[in-house]
């Protein structure tokens, strides 16, 4: 470690904690709207410490996106527990998503990735790549579960798991955007239920 990094970084510094605090700022203000002063205040790191730890604002933002992606993948894997029926898996994905999308001290924030990275993807190729890779990672997890559902007979033989994955993911993206636009929980839960039925078919009545 260089002398500059030693001087700039406080003893109590923890990269993971700083990234999570920075994510909160980016989530509310967006990449362009977030100042270094706001990041310094949130992370308790002065500018030299921020630069020493993360390089620049874009590097820190990319780190927050990667951390959000990894956290989301862990939650997605848990929700897709293969011991449960597929319909319950999808309902749990949407339930967990809405718990995040409807949070926020000022307003409903939606999805961190969809809400902020899509706005920066045109001007920042690395953000665009992060967005694409993250969405593909989410799709891969869902597609694996849908392929298993076809093997088990939970879905009709001949179903296309990739297309159904895109459908399931599109519902999640719509929930994120509509939550950020201020849609009610009731409306979003109705949309989520319809998404499950579109993929799995209507719930059977006993």
C-alpha positions in Angstrom: 0.0 0.0 0.0 1.4 3.4 -0.9 2.1 6.2 1.6 -0.6 8.3 -0.1 -3.2 5.6 0.5 -2.1 5.1 4.1 -2.4 8.9 4.8 -5.8 9.3 3.0 -7.6 6.3 4.4 -8.9 6.4 8.0 -8.0 3.5 10.3 -11.7 2.5 10.7 -12.2 2.4 6.9 -14.3 -0.5 5.6 -14.8 -0.6 1.8 -18.1 -2.6 2.0 -19.7 -0.2 4.5 -18.6 2.8 2.5 -20.0 1.4 -0.7 -23.4 0.7 0.9 -23.5 4.2 2.3 -22.6 5.7 -1.1 -25.2 3.6 -2.7 -27.9 5.3 -0.7 -26.8 8.7 -2.0 -26.6 7.6 -5.6 -30.0 5.9 -5.3 -31.7 9.1 -4.2 -29.8 11.6 -6.4 -28.5 9.6 -9.4 -25.0 9.5 -10.6 -24.8 13.0 -12.1 -26.8 14.6 -9.3 -24.5 13.2 -6.6 -21.6 15.5 -5.5 -18.4 14.4 -3.9 -19.3 16.5 -0.9 -22.5 14.4 -0.5 -20.5 11.2 -0.8 -17.9 12.4 1.7 -20.6 13.2 4.2 -22.3 9.8 3.8 -19.2 7.7 4.0 -17.3 9.9 6.5 -14.4 10.0 4.1 -12.8 13.2 2.9 -12.0 13.6 -0.8 -8.4 12.4 -0.7 -9.7 9.3 1.2 -12.4 8.7 -1.4 -10.0 9.0 -4.3 -7.5 6.8 -2.5 -10.0 4.1 -1.8 -12.1 4.1 -5.0 -10.2 6.1 -7.6 -13.0 8.5 -8.8 -16.8 8.9 -8.6 -17.5 6.6 -11.5 -15.4 3.8 -9.9 -17.3 4.2 -6.6 -20.6 4.2 -8.5 -19.6 1.0 -10.4 -18.8 -0.5 -7.0 -22.2 0.3 -5.7 -23.9 -1.2 -8.7 -21.8 -4.4 -8.4 -22.7 -4.7 -4.7 -26.4 -4.2 -5.4 -26.2 -6.9 -8.2 -24.5 -9.4 -5.9 -27.0 -8.7 -3.1 -29.9 -9.1 -5.5 -28.5 -12.4 -6.9 -28.2 -13.8 -3.4 -31.9 -12.8 -2.7 -33.0 -14.2 -6.1 -31.3 -17.5 -5.4 -33.1 -17.8 -2.1 -36.4 -16.9 -3.6 -36.0 -19.5 -6.3 -35.8 -22.4 -3.8 -36.5 -25.4 -5.9 -38.2 -27.2 -3.1 -41.1 -24.8 -3.5 -43.6 -24.6 -6.4 -42.6 -22.3 -9.2 -45.6 -20.0 -8.6 -44.4 -19.5 -5.0 -40.9 -18.8 -6.3 -42.0 -16.0 -8.6 -44.4 -14.5 -6.1 -41.6 -14.4 -3.6 -39.3 -12.7 -6.1 -41.9 -10.0 -6.7 -42.6 -9.7 -2.9 -39.0 -9.1 -2.1 -38.6 -6.7 -5.0 -41.5 -4.6 -3.9 -40.2 -4.4 -0.3 -37.1 -2.7 -1.9 -38.9 -0.7 -4.6 -41.4 0.9 -2.2 -38.7 1.9 0.3 -37.1 5.4 0.6 -37.3 8.2 3.1 -38.3 10.9 0.5 -40.2 8.8 -2.0 -40.5 5.3 -3.4 -37.1 4.6 -5.0 -37.7 1.6 -7.2 -34.7 -0.5 -8.3 -31.2 1.0 -7.8 -29.9 -0.6 -11.0 -32.9 0.2 -13.2 -33.5 3.6 -11.7 -30.0 4.9 -12.0 -27.9 2.8 -14.4 -30.3 3.1 -17.3 -30.0 6.9 -17.2 -26.2 6.7 -17.4 -25.8 3.8 -19.9 -25.7 6.0 -23.0 -22.9 8.3 -21.9 -20.9 5.7 -19.8 -20.0 2.4 -21.6 -18.8 0.8 -18.4 -22.1 1.5 -16.7 -23.9 0.1 -19.8 -21.8 -3.0 -19.6 -22.5 -3.4 -15.9 -26.3 -3.0 -16.5 -26.3 -5.6 -19.3 -24.2 -8.1 -17.4 -26.3 -7.7 -14.3 -29.6 -8.2 -16.1 -28.2 -11.2 -17.9 -27.1 -12.7 -14.5 -30.6 -12.3 -13.1 -32.1 -13.8 -16.2 -29.8 -16.8 -16.0 -30.9 -17.6 -12.5 -34.6 -17.4 -13.4 -34.1 -19.4 -16.6 -32.5 -22.2 -14.7 -35.5 -22.5 -12.4 -37.9 -22.3 -15.3 -36.0 -25.1 -17.2 -36.3 -27.2 -14.1 -40.0 -26.5 -13.9 -40.5 -27.7 -17.4 -38.6 -30.9 -16.6 -40.8 -31.5 -13.6 -44.1 -30.8 -15.4 -44.8 -27.5 -13.6 -44.9 -25.9 -17.0 -46.2 -27.4 -20.2 -43.8 -29.5 -22.2 -42.3 -27.5 -25.1 -42.4 -24.2 -23.1 -39.5 -21.8 -24.0 -37.7 -21.1 -20.7 -35.8 -18.1 -22.2 -38.9 -16.3 -23.4 -40.7 -17.0 -20.1 -37.7 -15.6 -18.3 -37.9 -12.4 -20.3 -41.5 -12.1 -19.5 -40.9 -12.7 -15.7 -38.1 -10.2 -15.7 -40.1 -7.6 -17.7 -42.7 -7.7 -15.0 -40.1 -7.0 -12.3 -38.7 -4.1 -14.4 -42.2 -2.7 -14.7 -42.7 -2.9 -11.0 -39.4 -1.0 -10.4 -40.3 1.8 -12.8 -43.9 2.1 -11.7 -42.9 2.1 -8.0 -40.4 5.0 -8.7 -43.3 6.8 -10.4 -45.4 6.6 -7.3 -47.7 3.7 -8.1 -49.7 2.3 -5.1 -48.8 -0.9 -3.4 -52.2 -2.3 -4.3 -51.6 -1.7 -8.0 -48.1 -3.1 -8.0 -49.2 -6.3 -6.1 -52.0 -6.8 -8.7 -49.4 -6.5 -11.5 -47.1 -9.0 -9.7 -49.9 -11.5 -9.3 -50.7 -11.1 -13.0 -47.1 -11.7 -13.8 -47.0 -15.0 -11.9 -50.2 -16.1 -13.7 -48.8 -15.2 -17.1 -45.8 -17.4 -16.6 -47.3 -20.3 -14.6 -51.0 -20.1 -15.7 -54.0 -19.2 -13.5 -54.0 -20.7 -10.0 -56.1 -23.8 -9.9 -59.2 -23.9 -7.7 -59.6 -26.9 -5.5 
